[in-house]
Amino acid sequence: MPKFKPVRQLRVSEAIIEQLKESILTGNFKLGDKLPSERDLSEQFQVSRMAIREALRKLEHAGFIVTRQGVTGGAYVTELTFDYLVNAFVDLFLTDKISIPELHHVRIIIEPEVARLAALNITPEYAQQLKEALEAEELPIATLSLDVERKQRAHFILAQMCGNRFLEALMRSLLKLTKRVVEAVNPDVDTVHPKGMHCSVVKAVVAGDAEAAYEAMKRHTLDFGEYFIKMERTYREKNTFSSF
Ligand SMILES: [Zn+2]
């Protein structure tokens, strides 16, 4: 039988989260501020320290705070970034609520558009970054994780270049999720994502040719997707939710 948490307790932690979020969003606690200690919070809210801990854990996962250990330890307000979105997508995937084919479908829609926008925003600095990213892809493979990072670098740069932070955030989460899956399945990277796969995309982007960038990225996403979709089954077989 599954063990359920008492509903009342959950409501308590949700109510605490709501109040803490509100005081952060309205500026009562600013970036870098330390929240009151667990003991203080449990006295103010008149709840157990466990409920406070649970609320703080969720707030940290949502990207509102970061907890530090040691003498100056505690919960500090962080700059809210899109990282919480990344975590949410990863969680949805791990709990089998997003599949690789669905992830792939979204990448096909978004990535060509990101590449198109990137081409419109090309600068000498970005051109240099993309060139370096391509060069890094040619280096010998040390570990799978490093190789995936190198192969994703061009994608991250394009996401940063696209000029739409929402699209950038979506791209970042899609890439992070992709990395997680690839690392778990541990395929032969040279087969899944051979070197030079980004050449035509980068060439078009650097040339400022938006339509060519769109088409080149679409081809790349489709090519990669073929292998990527096949990974779904292997991934689910290797990992059960309990291992996370
Ligand atoms: Zn790629």
Residues whose N, C-alpha, C, O or C-beta is under 5 A from the ligand:
A	BS01	ZN	K151
